[in-house]
């Protein structure tokens, strides 16, 4: 069924479906204001970063194999640890620093001989990794100030769906 659709259409459909499910869930809970956030700027940054990360990963797949793009996706948790220290002022344990260094070394090993197309694909995947990491860090930031997880799912998916409709 899905192979008849372009990736942007699938992103639009999934984003709008998830946003719709969030609306229904907020109504069923009897809290129509559950989709409000006390951190609108952070939510906007998270939403835009999510859309840009999805777009970067999608375009990276035009130049790289899924396994090569997945290396960047797999590094996101390590980068979250790094950015959490810088943005959220969390203490980064020595074992996490070791994991970050090993993960970065693994990236270099996985990308030994790069061609021009590979460089563009790698740059897009790297941008996707950075933006996806920012989205996750912003989610952790927002979680410090509110427990409204429904809004954290709603806004990024709504924006993803609307942008991909274009």
BAFIDREN-109870 format. One record per residue: x, y, z of N, C-alpha, C, O in turn; residue in three letters. Coordinates in Angstrom, 1 decimal, m for minus. Layout:
BEGIN
n_u | n_v | n_w | ca_u | ca_v | ca_w | c_u | c_v | c_w | o_u | o_v | o_w | residu
X | Y | Z | X | Y | Z | X | Y | Z | X | Y | Z | ALA
...
END
This chain:
BEGIN
n_u | n_v | n_w | ca_u | ca_v | ca_w | c_u | c_v | c_w | o_u | o_v | o_w | residu
0.8 | m1.2 | 0.0 | 0.0 | 0.0 | 0.0 | 0.9 | 1.3 | 0.0 | 0.6 | 2.2 | m0.8 | UNK
1.9 | 1.3 | 0.9 | 2.6 | 2.6 | 1.0 | 3.6 | 2.8 | m0.1 | 4.0 | 3.9 | m0.3 | UNK
3.9 | 1.8 | m0.9 | 4.9 | 2.0 | m2.0 | 4.3 | 2.9 | m3.1 | 5.1 | 3.3 | m4.0 | UNK
3.0 | 3.2 | m3.1 | 2.4 | 4.0 | m4.1 | 2.5 | 5.5 | m3.7 | 2.1 | 6.4 | m4.5 | UNK
3.0 | 5.8 | m2.5 | 3.1 | 7.2 | m2.0 | 4.5 | 7.7 | m2.0 | 5.4 | 6.9 | m1.8 | UNK
4.7 | 9.0 | m2.2 | 6.0 | 9.6 | m2.0 | 6.2 | 9.7 | m0.4 | 5.3 | 9.7 | 0.3 | UNK
7.5 | 9.7 | m0.1 | 7.8 | 9.8 | 1.4 | 7.2 | 11.0 | 2.0 | 6.7 | 11.0 | 3.2 | UNK
7.1 | 12.2 | 1.3 | 6.5 | 13.4 | 1.9 | 5.0 | 13.1 | 2.2 | 4.5 | 13.6 | 3.2 | UNK
4.4 | 12.4 | 1.3 | 3.0 | 12.1 | 1.6 | 2.8 | 11.2 | 2.8 | 1.9 | 11.4 | 3.6 | UNK
3.7 | 10.3 | 3.0 | 3.7 | 9.4 | 4.2 | 3.9 | 10.2 | 5.4 | 3.3 | 10.0 | 6.5 | UNK
4.9 | 11.1 | 5.4 | 5.2 | 11.9 | 6.5 | 4.0 | 12.8 | 6.9 | 3.6 | 12.9 | 8.0 | UNK
3.3 | 13.3 | 5.8 | 2.1 | 14.2 | 6.0 | 1.0 | 13.4 | 6.7 | 0.4 | 13.8 | 7.6 | UNK
0.8 | 12.2 | 6.1 | m0.3 | 11.3 | 6.6 | 0.0 | 10.9 | 8.0 | m0.9 | 11.0 | 8.9 | UNK
1.2 | 10.4 | 8.3 | 1.5 | 10.0 | 9.7 | 1.4 | 11.1 | 10.7 | 0.9 | 11.0 | 11.8 | UNK
2.0 | 12.3 | 10.3 | 2.0 | 13.4 | 11.2 | 0.6 | 13.9 | 11.5 | 0.3 | 14.2 | 12.7 | UNK
m0.2 | 14.0 | 10.5 | m1.6 | 14.5 | 10.8 | m2.4 | 13.4 | 11.5 | m3.3 | 13.8 | 12.3 | UNK
m2.2 | 12.2 | 11.2 | m2.9 | 11.1 | 12.0 | m2.5 | 11.2 | 13.5 | m3.4 | 11.1 | 14.3 | UNK
m1.2 | 11.3 | 13.8 | m0.8 | 11.3 | 15.2 | m1.4 | 12.6 | 15.8 | m1.8 | 12.5 | 17.0 | UNK
m1.3 | 13.7 | 15.1 | m1.9 | 15.0 | 15.7 | m3.4 | 14.8 | 16.0 | m3.9 | 15.3 | 17.0 | UNK
m4.1 | 14.2 | 15.0 | m5.5 | 13.9 | 15.2 | m5.8 | 13.0 | 16.4 | m6.7 | 13.2 | 17.2 | UNK
m4.9 | 12.0 | 16.5 | m5.1 | 11.1 | 17.7 | m4.9 | 11.8 | 19.0 | m5.6 | 11.6 | 20.0 | UNK
m3.9 | 12.8 | 19.0 | m3.7 | 13.6 | 20.2 | m4.9 | 14.4 | 20.5 | m5.3 | 14.6 | 21.7 | UNK
m5.5 | 15.0 | 19.5 | m6.8 | 15.8 | 19.7 | m7.9 | 14.9 | 20.3 | m8.5 | 15.3 | 21.3 | UNK
m8.1 | 13.8 | 19.8 | m9.1 | 12.9 | 20.3 | m8.8 | 12.5 | 21.7 | m9.7 | 12.5 | 22.6 | UNK
m7.5 | 12.1 | 22.0 | m7.1 | 11.7 | 23.3 | m7.4 | 12.9 | 24.3 | m7.8 | 12.6 | 25.4 | UNK
m7.1 | 14.1 | 24.0 | m7.3 | 15.2 | 24.9 | m8.8 | 15.4 | 25.1 | m9.2 | 15.8 | 26.2 | UNK
m9.6 | 15.2 | 24.1 | m11.1 | 15.3 | 24.3 | m11.6 | 14.2 | 25.2 | m12.4 | 14.4 | 26.1 | UNK
m11.1 | 13.0 | 25.0 | m11.6 | 11.8 | 25.7 | m11.2 | 11.9 | 27.2 | m11.9 | 11.5 | 28.1 | UNK
m10.0 | 12.6 | 27.5 | m9.6 | 12.8 | 28.8 | m10.4 | 13.9 | 29.5 | m10.3 | 14.1 | 30.7 | UNK
m11.2 | 14.6 | 28.7 | m12.0 | 15.7 | 29.3 | m11.1 | 17.0 | 29.6 | m11.6 | 17.8 | 30.3 | UNK
m10.0 | 17.0 | 28.9 | m9.1 | 18.2 | 29.1 | m8.7 | 18.8 | 27.7 | m7.7 | 18.5 | 27.2 | UNK
m9.6 | 19.6 | 27.1 | m9.3 | 20.1 | 25.8 | m8.1 | 21.0 | 25.8 | m7.5 | 21.3 | 24.8 | UNK
m7.7 | 21.5 | 27.0 | m6.5 | 22.4 | 27.1 | m5.3 | 21.6 | 27.3 | m4.2 | 22.2 | 27.6 | UNK
m5.3 | 20.3 | 27.3 | m4.1 | 19.4 | 27.4 | m3.1 | 19.7 | 26.4 | m1.9 | 19.3 | 26.6 | UNK
m3.4 | 20.3 | 25.3 | m2.5 | 20.6 | 24.3 | m1.8 | 21.9 | 24.4 | m0.9 | 22.3 | 23.6 | UNK
m2.1 | 22.6 | 25.5 | m1.4 | 23.9 | 25.8 | 0.0 | 23.5 | 26.4 | 0.2 | 22.5 | 27.0 | UNK
0.9 | 24.4 | 26.2 | 2.2 | 24.2 | 26.7 | 2.7 | 25.5 | 27.5 | 2.4 | 26.6 | 27.1 | UNK
3.4 | 25.2 | 28.5 | 4.0 | 26.4 | 29.3 | 5.3 | 26.8 | 28.7 | 5.9 | 27.8 | 29.3 | UNK
5.8 | 26.1 | 27.7 | 7.1 | 26.4 | 27.1 | 6.9 | 26.6 | 25.6 | 7.4 | 25.8 | 24.8 | UNK
6.2 | 27.6 | 25.2 | 6.0 | 27.7 | 23.7 | 7.2 | 27.9 | 22.8 | 7.3 | 27.3 | 21.7 | UNK
8.2 | 28.6 | 23.3 | 9.4 | 28.8 | 22.5 | 10.2 | 27.5 | 22.4 | 10.6 | 27.1 | 21.3 | UNK
10.3 | 26.8 | 23.5 | 11.0 | 25.5 | 23.4 | 10.2 | 24.5 | 22.6 | 10.8 | 23.7 | 21.8 | UNK
8.9 | 24.5 | 22.6 | 8.1 | 23.6 | 21.8 | 8.2 | 24.0 | 20.3 | 8.2 | 23.1 | 19.5 | UNK
8.3 | 25.3 | 20.0 | 8.5 | 25.7 | 18.6 | 9.9 | 25.2 | 18.1 | 10.0 | 24.7 | 17.0 | UNK
10.9 | 25.3 | 18.9 | 12.2 | 24.8 | 18.5 | 12.2 | 23.3 | 18.3 | 12.7 | 22.8 | 17.4 | UNK
11.6 | 22.6 | 19.3 | 11.4 | 21.2 | 19.1 | 10.7 | 20.8 | 17.9 | 11.1 | 19.9 | 17.1 | UNK
9.6 | 21.5 | 17.6 | 8.8 | 21.1 | 16.4 | 9.6 | 21.4 | 15.1 | 9.6 | 20.5 | 14.2 | UNK
10.2 | 22.5 | 15.0 | 11.0 | 22.8 | 13.8 | 12.2 | 21.9 | 13.6 | 12.4 | 21.4 | 12.5 | UNK
12.8 | 21.6 | 14.7 | 14.0 | 20.7 | 14.7 | 13.5 | 19.3 | 14.2 | 14.3 | 18.6 | 13.5 | UNK
12.4 | 18.9 | 14.7 | 11.9 | 17.6 | 14.3 | 11.6 | 17.5 | 12.8 | 12.0 | 16.5 | 12.1 | UNK
10.9 | 18.5 | 12.3 | 10.6 | 18.6 | 10.8 | 11.9 | 18.6 | 10.0 | 12.0 | 17.9 | 9.0 | UNK
12.8 | 19.4 | 10.4 | 14.1 | 19.5 | 9.6 | 14.9 | 18.3 | 9.7 | 15.5 | 17.9 | 8.7 | UNK
14.9 | 17.6 | 10.9 | 15.6 | 16.3 | 11.0 | 15.0 | 15.3 | 10.1 | 15.8 | 14.6 | 9.4 | UNK
13.7 | 15.2 | 10.1 | 13.1 | 14.2 | 9.2 | 13.4 | 14.5 | 7.7 | 13.7 | 13.5 | 7.0 | UNK
13.4 | 15.7 | 7.4 | 13.7 | 16.1 | 6.0 | 15.2 | 15.8 | 5.6 | 15.4 | 15.2 | 4.6 | UNK
16.1 | 16.1 | 6.5 | 17.5 | 15.8 | 6.3 | 17.7 | 14.3 | 6.2 | 18.4 | 13.9 | 5.2 | UNK
17.2 | 13.5 | 7.1 | 17.3 | 12.0 | 7.0 | 16.7 | 11.5 | 5.7 | 17.3 | 10.6 | 5.0 | UNK
15.6 | 12.0 | 5.3 | 14.9 | 11.6 | 4.0 | 15.8 | 11.9 | 2.8 | 16.0 | 11.0 | 2.0 | UNK
16.4 | 13.1 | 2.8 | 17.2 | 13.4 | 1.6 | 18.6 | 12.7 | 1.7 | 19.2 | 12.4 | 0.6 | UNK
19.0 | 12.4 | 2.9 | 20.3 | 11.7 | 3.0 | 20.2 | 10.3 | 2.4 | 21.1 | 9.7 | 1.8 | UNK
19.0 | 9.7 | 2.5 | 18.8 | 8.4 | 1.9 | 18.8 | 8.4 | 0.4 | 18.9 | 7.3 | m0.2 | UNK
18.8 | 9.5 | m0.3 | 19.0 | 9.6 | m1.7 | 20.4 | 9.3 | m2.1 | 20.7 | 8.9 | m3.2 | UNK
21.3 | 9.6 | m1.2 | 22.8 | 9.5 | m1.4 | 23.5 | 8.3 | m0.7 | 24.5 | 7.8 | m1.2 | UNK
22.9 | 7.9 | 0.4 | 23.5 | 6.9 | 1.2 | 22.6 | 5.7 | 1.4 | 21.4 | 5.8 | 1.3 | UNK
23.2 | 4.6 | 1.7 | 22.4 | 3.4 | 2.1 | 21.8 | 3.6 | 3.5 | 22.3 | 4.4 | 4.3 | UNK
20.7 | 2.9 | 3.7 | 20.0 | 3.0 | 5.0 | 21.0 | 2.6 | 6.2 | 21.0 | 3.3 | 7.2 | UNK
21.9 | 1.7 | 6.0 | 22.8 | 1.3 | 7.0 | 23.8 | 2.5 | 7.3 | 24.1 | 2.7 | 8.5 | UNK
24.1 | 3.2 | 6.3 | 25.0 | 4.4 | 6.5 | 24.3 | 5.5 | 7.2 | 24.9 | 6.1 | 8.1 | UNK
23.1 | 5.7 | 6.9 | 22.3 | 6.8 | 7.5 | 22.0 | 6.4 | 9.0 | 22.0 | 7.2 | 9.9 | UNK
21.8 | 5.1 | 9.2 | 21.5 | 4.6 | 10.5 | 22.6 | 4.8 | 11.5 | 22.4 | 5.0 | 12.7 | UNK
23.8 | 4.9 | 11.0 | 25.0 | 5.2 | 11.9 | 24.7 | 6.5 | 12.5 | 25.0 | 6.7 | 13.7 | UNK
24.3 | 7.5 | 11.8 | 24.0 | 8.8 | 12.3 | 22.8 | 8.8 | 13.3 | 22.9 | 9.5 | 14.3 | UNK
21.8 | 8.0 | 12.9 | 20.7 | 7.9 | 13.8 | 21.1 | 7.3 | 15.1 | 20.6 | 7.7 | 16.2 | UNK
21.9 | 6.3 | 15.1 | 22.4 | 5.6 | 16.3 | 23.2 | 6.5 | 17.2 | 23.3 | 6.2 | 18.4 | UNK
23.9 | 7.5 | 16.6 | 24.7 | 8.4 | 17.4 | 23.9 | 9.4 | 18.2 | 24.4 | 10.1 | 19.1 | UNK
22.6 | 9.5 | 17.8 | 21.8 | 10.6 | 18.5 | 21.7 | 10.5 | 20.0 | 21.8 | 11.5 | 20.7 | UNK
21.6 | 9.3 | 20.6 | 21.6 | 9.2 | 22.1 | 22.9 | 9.7 | 22.7 | 22.9 | 10.3 | 23.8 | UNK
24.0 | 9.5 | 22.0 | 25.3 | 9.9 | 22.5 | 25.3 | 11.5 | 22.5 | 25.8 | 12.1 | 23.4 | UNK
24.8 | 12.0 | 21.4 | 24.8 | 13.5 | 21.2 | 23.9 | 14.1 | 22.2 | 24.1 | 15.2 | 22.6 | UNK
22.8 | 13.4 | 22.5 | 21.8 | 13.9 | 23.5 | 22.6 | 14.1 | 24.8 | 22.4 | 15.1 | 25.5 | UNK
23.4 | 13.1 | 25.2 | 24.1 | 13.2 | 26.4 | 25.1 | 14.4 | 26.4 | 25.2 | 15.1 | 27.4 | UNK
25.7 | 14.6 | 25.3 | 26.6 | 15.8 | 25.1 | 25.9 | 17.1 | 25.2 | 26.3 | 18.0 | 26.0 | UNK
24.8 | 17.2 | 24.4 | 24.0 | 18.5 | 24.5 | 23.3 | 18.7 | 25.8 | 23.1 | 19.9 | 26.2 | UNK
22.9 | 17.6 | 26.4 | 22.3 | 17.8 | 27.7 | 23.2 | 18.5 | 28.7 | 22.8 | 19.2 | 29.6 | UNK
24.5 | 18.1 | 28.6 | 25.4 | 18.8 | 29.5 | 25.6 | 20.3 | 29.2 | 25.7 | 21.1 | 30.1 | UNK
25.6 | 20.6 | 27.9 | 25.8 | 22.0 | 27.5 | 24.5 | 22.8 | 27.6 | 24.6 | 23.9 | 28.1 | UNK
23.4 | 22.3 | 27.2 | 22.1 | 23.1 | 27.2 | 21.4 | 23.0 | 28.6 | 21.0 | 24.0 | 29.1 | UNK
21.3 | 21.8 | 29.1 | 20.5 | 21.6 | 30.3 | 21.4 | 21.7 | 31.6 | 20.9 | 21.6 | 32.7 | UNK
22.7 | 21.8 | 31.4 | 23.7 | 21.9 | 32.5 | 23.7 | 20.7 | 33.4 | 23.9 | 20.7 | 34.6 | UNK
23.4 | 19.5 | 32.7 | 23.5 | 18.3 | 33.5 | 25.0 | 17.8 | 33.5 | 25.8 | 18.1 | 32.6 | UNK
25.3 | 17.1 | 34.5 | 26.7 | 16.6 | 34.7 | 26.8 | 15.3 | 33.8 | 26.0 | 14.4 | 33.8 | UNK
27.9 | 15.3 | 33.0 | 28.2 | 14.2 | 32.1 | 29.2 | 13.3 | 32.7 | 30.3 | 13.7 | 33.0 | UNK
28.8 | 12.1 | 33.0 | 29.7 | 11.1 | 33.7 | 30.8 | 10.7 | 32.7 | 30.7 | 10.8 | 31.5 | UNK
32.0 | 10.3 | 33.3 | 33.1 | 9.9 | 32.4 | 32.8 | 8.8 | 31.5 | 33.3 | 8.8 | 30.4 | UNK
32.0 | 7.8 | 31.9 | 31.6 | 6.7 | 31.0 | 30.8 | 7.2 | 29.8 | 30.9 | 6.6 | 28.7 | UNK
30.1 | 8.3 | 29.9 | 29.3 | 8.9 | 28.8 | 30.3 | 9.5 | 27.9 | 30.1 | 9.4 | 26.6 | UNK
31.3 | 10.2 | 28.4 | 32.3 | 10.8 | 27.5 | 33.0 | 9.8 | 26.7 | 33.3 | 9.9 | 25.5 | UNK
33.3 | 8.6 | 27.4 | 33.9 | 7.5 | 26.7 | 33.0 | 7.0 | 25.6 | 33.5 | 6.7 | 24.4 | UNK
31.8 | 6.9 | 25.8 | 30.8 | 6.4 | 24.8 | 30.7 | 7.4 | 23.7 | 30.6 | 7.0 | 22.5 | UNK
30.8 | 8.7 | 23.9 | 30.7 | 9.7 | 22.9 | 31.9 | 9.6 | 22.0 | 31.8 | 9.6 | 20.8 | UNK
33.1 | 9.4 | 22.6 | 34.3 | 9.3 | 21.8 | 34.3 | 8.0 | 21.0 | 34.7 | 8.1 | 19.8 | UNK
33.9 | 6.9 | 21.6 | 33.9 | 5.6 | 20.8 | 32.9 | 5.7 | 19.7 | 33.1 | 5.3 | 18.6 | UNK
31.7 | 6.3 | 20.0 | 30.7 | 6.5 | 18.9 | 31.2 | 7.4 | 17.8 | 30.9 | 7.0 | 16.6 | UNK
31.8 | 8.5 | 18.1 | 32.4 | 9.3 | 17.0 | 33.5 | 8.6 | 16.2 | 33.5 | 8.7 | 15.0 | UNK
34.3 | 7.8 | 16.9 | 35.3 | 7.0 | 16.2 | 34.6 | 6.0 | 15.3 | 35.1 | 5.7 | 14.2 | UNK
33.5 | 5.4 | 15.8 | 32.8 | 4.4 | 15.0 | 32.2 | 5.1 | 13.7 | 32.2 | 4.4 | 12.6 | UNK
31.8 | 6.3 | 13.8 | 31.3 | 7.0 | 12.6 | 32.4 | 7.2 | 11.6 | 32.2 | 7.0 | 10.4 | UNK
33.6 | 7.5 | 12.1 | 34.8 | 7.7 | 11.2 | 35.1 | 6.4 | 10.5 | 35.5 | 6.3 | 9.3 | UNK
35.1 | 5.3 | 11.2 | 35.4 | 3.9 | 10.7 | 34.3 | 3.5 | 9.7 | 34.6 | 2.9 | 8.7 | UNK
33.1 | 3.9 | 9.9 | 32.0 | 3.5 | 9.0 | 32.0 | 4.3 | 7.7 | 31.3 | 3.9 | 6.8 | UNK
32.7 | 5.4 | 7.7 | 32.7 | 6.3 | 6.5 | 34.1 | 6.4 | 6.0 | 34.6 | 7.6 | 5.8 | UNK
34.8 | 5.3 | 5.6 | 36.2 | 5.4 | 5.2 | 36.4 | 6.1 | 3.9 | 37.2 | 7.1 | 3.9 | UNK
35.9 | 5.7 | 2.8 | 36.1 | 6.3 | 1.5 | 34.9 | 7.0 | 1.0 | 33.9 | 6.4 | 0.6 | UNK
35.0 | 8.4 | 1.1 | 33.8 | 9.1 | 0.8 | 33.9 | 9.7 | m0.6 | 34.9 | 10.3 | m1.0 | UNK
32.8 | 9.6 | m1.4 | 32.7 | 10.2 | m2.7 | 31.9 | 11.5 | m2.6 | 31.5 | 11.8 | m1.5 | UNK
31.8 | 12.3 | m3.7 | 31.1 | 13.6 | m3.6 | 29.7 | 13.4 | m3.1 | 29.2 | 14.1 | m2.2 | UNK
28.9 | 12.4 | m3.7 | 27.6 | 12.2 | m3.3 | 27.5 | 11.7 | m1.8 | 26.6 | 12.1 | m1.1 | UNK
28.5 | 10.9 | m1.4 | 28.5 | 10.5 | m0.1 | 28.7 | 11.6 | 0.9 | 28.2 | 11.6 | 2.0 | UNK
29.5 | 12.6 | 0.5 | 29.7 | 13.8 | 1.4 | 28.4 | 14.5 | 1.6 | 28.1 | 14.9 | 2.7 | UNK
27.7 | 14.7 | 0.5 | 26.4 | 15.4 | 0.6 | 25.5 | 14.6 | 1.5 | 24.8 | 15.2 | 2.4 | UNK
25.4 | 13.3 | 1.2 | 24.5 | 12.4 | 2.0 | 25.0 | 12.4 | 3.5 | 24.1 | 12.5 | 4.4 | UNK
26.3 | 12.4 | 3.7 | 26.8 | 12.4 | 5.1 | 26.5 | 13.7 | 5.8 | 26.2 | 13.8 | 6.9 | UNK
26.6 | 14.8 | 5.0 | 26.3 | 16.1 | 5.6 | 24.8 | 16.2 | 6.0 | 24.5 | 16.8 | 7.0 | UNK
24.0 | 15.7 | 5.1 | 22.5 | 15.7 | 5.4 | 22.2 | 14.9 | 6.6 | 21.4 | 15.3 | 7.5 | UNK
22.8 | 13.7 | 6.7 | 22.6 | 12.8 | 7.8 | 23.2 | 13.4 | 9.1 | 22.5 | 13.3 | 10.1 | UNK
24.3 | 14.1 | 9.0 | 24.9 | 14.8 | 10.2 | 23.9 | 15.9 | 10.6 | 23.7 | 16.0 | 11.8 | UNK
23.4 | 16.6 | 9.7 | 22.5 | 17.7 | 10.0 | 21.2 | 17.1 | 10.7 | 20.7 | 17.6 | 11.6 | UNK
20.7 | 16.0 | 10.1 | 19.6 | 15.3 | 10.7 | 19.8 | 14.9 | 12.1 | 19.0 | 15.0 | 13.0 | UNK
21.0 | 14.3 | 12.3 | 21.4 | 13.9 | 13.7 | 21.4 | 15.1 | 14.6 | 20.9 | 15.0 | 15.7 | UNK
22.0 | 16.2 | 14.2 | 22.1 | 17.3 | 15.1 | 20.7 | 17.9 | 15.4 | 20.4 | 18.2 | 16.6 | UNK
19.9 | 18.0 | 14.4 | 18.5 | 18.5 | 14.6 | 17.7 | 17.6 | 15.4 | 16.9 | 18.0 | 16.2 | UNK
17.8 | 16.3 | 15.1 | 17.1 | 15.3 | 15.9 | 17.5 | 15.3 | 17.4 | 16.7 | 15.2 | 18.3 | UNK
18.8 | 15.5 | 17.6 | 19.3 | 15.6 | 18.9 | 18.8 | 16.8 | 19.6 | 18.4 | 16.7 | 20.8 | UNK
18.7 | 17.9 | 18.9 | 18.2 | 19.2 | 19.5 | 16.7 | 18.9 | 19.9 | 16.3 | 19.4 | 20.9 | UNK
15.9 | 18.3 | 19.0 | 14.5 | 18.0 | 19.3 | 14.4 | 17.2 | 20.6 | 13.5 | 17.5 | 21.5 | UNK
15.2 | 16.2 | 20.8 | 15.2 | 15.3 | 22.0 | 15.6 | 16.1 | 23.2 | 15.0 | 16.0 | 24.3 | UNK
16.6 | 17.0 | 23.1 | 17.1 | 17.8 | 24.3 | 16.0 | 18.8 | 24.6 | 15.7 | 19.0 | 25.8 | UNK
15.3 | 19.3 | 23.6 | 14.2 | 20.3 | 23.9 | 13.1 | 19.6 | 24.6 | 12.4 | 20.1 | 25.5 | UNK
12.8 | 18.3 | 24.3 | 11.8 | 17.6 | 24.9 | 12.1 | 17.4 | 26.4 | 11.3 | 17.5 | 27.3 | UNK
13.4 | 17.1 | 26.7 | 13.8 | 16.9 | 28.1 | 13.7 | 18.2 | 28.8 | 13.4 | 18.3 | 30.0 | UNK
14.1 | 19.3 | 28.1 | 13.9 | 20.7 | 28.7 | 12.5 | 21.0 | 29.1 | 12.2 | 21.4 | 30.2 | UNK
11.6 | 20.7 | 28.1 | 10.2 | 21.0 | 28.4 | 9.6 | 20.1 | 29.5 | 8.8 | 20.6 | 30.3 | UNK
10.1 | 18.9 | 29.6 | 9.7 | 18.0 | 30.7 | 10.0 | 18.4 | 32.0 | 9.4 | 18.0 | 33.0 | UNK
11.0 | 19.3 | 32.1 | 11.4 | 19.9 | 33.4 | 10.3 | 20.8 | 34.0 | 10.2 | 20.9 | 35.2 | UNK
9.5 | 21.4 | 33.1 | 8.6 | 22.4 | 33.5 | 7.1 | 22.0 | 33.4 | 6.3 | 22.7 | 33.9 | UNK
6.9 | 20.9 | 32.7 | 5.5 | 20.5 | 32.6 | 5.5 | 19.0 | 32.4 | 6.4 | 18.4 | 31.9 | UNK
4.4 | 18.4 | 32.8 | 4.2 | 16.9 | 32.6 | 3.3 | 16.6 | 31.4 | 2.8 | 15.5 | 31.3 | UNK
3.0 | 17.6 | 30.6 | 2.1 | 17.4 | 29.5 | 2.8 | 16.8 | 28.3 | 3.2 | 17.5 | 27.4 | UNK
2.8 | 15.5 | 28.3 | 3.5 | 14.8 | 27.2 | 2.7 | 14.8 | 25.9 | 3.2 | 14.7 | 24.8 | UNK
1.4 | 14.9 | 26.0 | 0.5 | 14.9 | 24.8 | 0.9 | 16.1 | 23.9 | 0.9 | 15.9 | 22.7 | UNK
1.2 | 17.2 | 24.5 | 1.6 | 18.4 | 23.7 | 2.9 | 18.2 | 23.0 | 3.1 | 18.6 | 21.9 | UNK
3.8 | 17.4 | 23.6 | 5.1 | 17.2 | 23.0 | 5.0 | 16.3 | 21.8 | 5.9 | 16.3 | 20.9 | UNK
3.9 | 15.5 | 21.7 | 3.7 | 14.6 | 20.6 | 2.9 | 15.4 | 19.5 | 3.1 | 15.3 | 18.3 | UNK
1.9 | 16.2 | 20.0 | 1.0 | 16.9 | 19.1 | 1.7 | 17.9 | 18.2 | 1.6 | 17.8 | 16.9 | UNK
2.4 | 18.9 | 18.7 | 2.9 | 20.0 | 18.0 | 4.0 | 19.5 | 16.9 | 3.9 | 20.0 | 15.8 | UNK
5.0 | 18.7 | 17.3 | 5.9 | 18.3 | 16.2 | 5.2 | 17.5 | 15.1 | 5.6 | 17.7 | 13.9 | UNK
4.3 | 16.7 | 15.4 | 3.6 | 15.9 | 14.4 | 2.7 | 16.8 | 13.5 | 2.6 | 16.6 | 12.3 | UNK
2.0 | 17.7 | 14.2 | 1.2 | 18.6 | 13.4 | 2.0 | 19.4 | 12.4 | 1.6 | 19.6 | 11.2 | UNK
3.1 | 20.0 | 12.9 | 4.0 | 20.7 | 12.0 | 4.5 | 19.9 | 10.9 | 4.6 | 20.3 | 9.7 | UNK
5.0 | 18.7 | 11.2 | 5.5 | 17.7 | 10.2 | 4.4 | 17.4 | 9.2 | 4.7 | 17.5 | 8.0 | UNK
3.2 | 17.2 | 9.6 | 2.1 | 16.9 | 8.7 | 1.8 | 18.1 | 7.8 | 1.7 | 17.9 | 6.6 | UNK
1.8 | 19.3 | 8.3 | 1.4 | 20.5 | 7.5 | 2.6 | 20.8 | 6.6 | 2.3 | 21.2 | 5.4 | UNK
3.8 | 20.7 | 7.0 | 4.9 | 21.1 | 6.1 | 5.0 | 20.1 | 5.0 | 5.2 | 20.4 | 3.8 | UNK
4.8 | 18.8 | 5.3 | 4.9 | 17.8 | 4.2 | 3.7 | 17.8 | 3.3 | 3.8 | 17.3 | 2.2 | UNK
2.6 | 18.4 | 3.7 | 1.5 | 18.6 | 2.8 | 1.9 | 19.5 | 1.6 | 1.5 | 19.4 | 0.5 | UNK
2.7 | 20.5 | 2.0 | 3.2 | 21.5 | 0.9 | 4.0 | 20.7 | m0.1 | 4.5 | 21.4 | m1.1 | UNK
END
